Amino acid sequence: MTIPSTSPIMTAARIIVLSTLLIAPAHSILQTATIDVLLPGVPTPITLLASQASFGSSLTSYSNGHSSSSSSSNSRPAGVGLIPSTPPSDDLYLCNESYGFTTYSSSSGNADGKSYNNAAILVPRGQCSFERKALSAQRLGASAIIIYGSLSSRYSLNVTNSTNEDGSSNNDAYTRDDYTIDDVKWPIDKQDYDCDNGQAFIPSDVFSNKLNFITSPGGYDDNNDDYLIGNSENNMCVKYAAAANDETTTSFVSACESQRCLITGKNVTDGGSDGNIKYEACCAWDFAIWLYQDTTLTADEIKEVTIPAVYITMQQAMEFLDLMNGVSSNNNDGDGDPIVL
């Protein structure tokens, strides 16, 4: 999923509550927080479950978030009143601080000059740790961060500084444009994907023409999403599914609940006389995860992170952004009722 670089939703949507549910402990990761979405004129909320973090502050309880009534419309309850927003246009993963490209402790670090006062920033997973994203969001002035799943987060590059002829090193590990497919760190079997839930073999010419995994700094080009998500043949895993020529095998659409696939980094020959290479792709997991701490942060940085952070899945994020963009497109003048979360 590609984040829009602009944020018309700033005037079209509002978050009012990130609330904690009391659920008994379990051995698996449970989504123990909720984000309540109220559309303009609709009194009944749509609830998205979210998982929580090992850092930052506690979430606002549901009862506290709905204890007052200050909404612009009488048709729905009031809440915390945070404005959903996207990161700066030149830092869509909110990792530029982690790379040393900028500092948000200074107002000059925010290239857009956009205000994040009373905002909750929506950021995709990947390219740096959860806690560093939260730290950057807080330094920008945000009051909360919602991190969502992404295919891109399952890839990375073996980044290294280039060297000169005299042996000296350049400080360009995150900006180089000469990485190759051999530098890609591919997703992990069973942890990131499961071929038992859907498998495809993408022809090498299609792979080379459509997909890119060597874009600095993270490797994965977000345009890849257009070819790896969905239940139509636009999704390469649907078009080139291993089941396509095997009537005994369940189709990718039926087998893969996430409707998303990951290139595994493995390739095979098609067995023909020309020995054409095909790249394996398999069904991606889309589970709730716990936002764990970053042990590389300094003690002062750990203390600095005080805003709440939650995580939603790739599918939830798509629904969430669709809701906000839908209201935004119908409320271009910014005078109508906002979405409430």
MOGIQUI-V320471 format. One record per backbone hydrogen bond with DSSP energy under -0.5 kcal/mol. NH is the residue of the N-H (numbers start at 1). CO is the residue of the C=O. If there is no record, write none. Layout:
BEGIN
nh	co
NH	CO
NH	CO
END
This chain:
BEGIN
nh	co
10	7
11	8
12	9
13	9
14	339
15	82
16	14
19	17
19	34
21	32
23	21
30	28
32	30
33	50
34	19
35	48
36	17
36	341
37	35
37	46
38	36
38	340
39	37
42	39
43	41
45	43
46	37
47	45
48	35
48	46
49	47
50	33
51	311
54	291
56	305
57	306
60	18
65	61
66	62
67	64
76	73
78	68
80	16
82	15
83	118
84	82
85	120
87	122
91	88
94	91
99	95
100	96
100	97
101	96
102	96
106	103
109	106
110	107
111	109
113	110
116	140
118	141
119	116
120	83
121	144
122	85
123	121
123	146
124	92
125	148
126	128
133	129
134	130
135	131
136	132
137	133
138	134
139	135
140	136
141	138
142	137
143	119
144	119
145	308
146	121
147	145
147	310
148	123
149	312
153	150
154	151
155	152
156	185
158	183
159	157
164	168
167	164
170	162
172	170
175	172
176	172
183	180
184	181
185	156
186	184
187	263
190	193
191	189
192	188
193	188
194	283
197	194
198	195
200	281
201	240
202	279
204	277
207	203
208	204
209	205
210	206
211	207
215	219
216	214
219	215
220	218
221	212
222	220
224	221
225	222
226	223
227	224
228	224
228	225
229	225
230	259
235	232
236	227
236	234
238	235
239	235
240	236
241	238
242	199
244	241
245	242
246	243
249	246
255	251
256	252
257	255
259	256
261	228
262	282
264	280
265	280
268	278
270	276
275	272
278	268
279	202
280	266
281	200
282	262
283	194
283	198
284	260
285	192
291	52
292	290
295	293
297	294
302	298
303	299
304	300
305	301
305	302
306	304
308	143
310	145
311	51
312	147
317	313
318	314
319	315
320	316
321	317
322	318
323	319
324	320
325	321
326	322
327	323
328	324
329	325
330	326
331	328
334	331
339	12
340	38
341	14
END
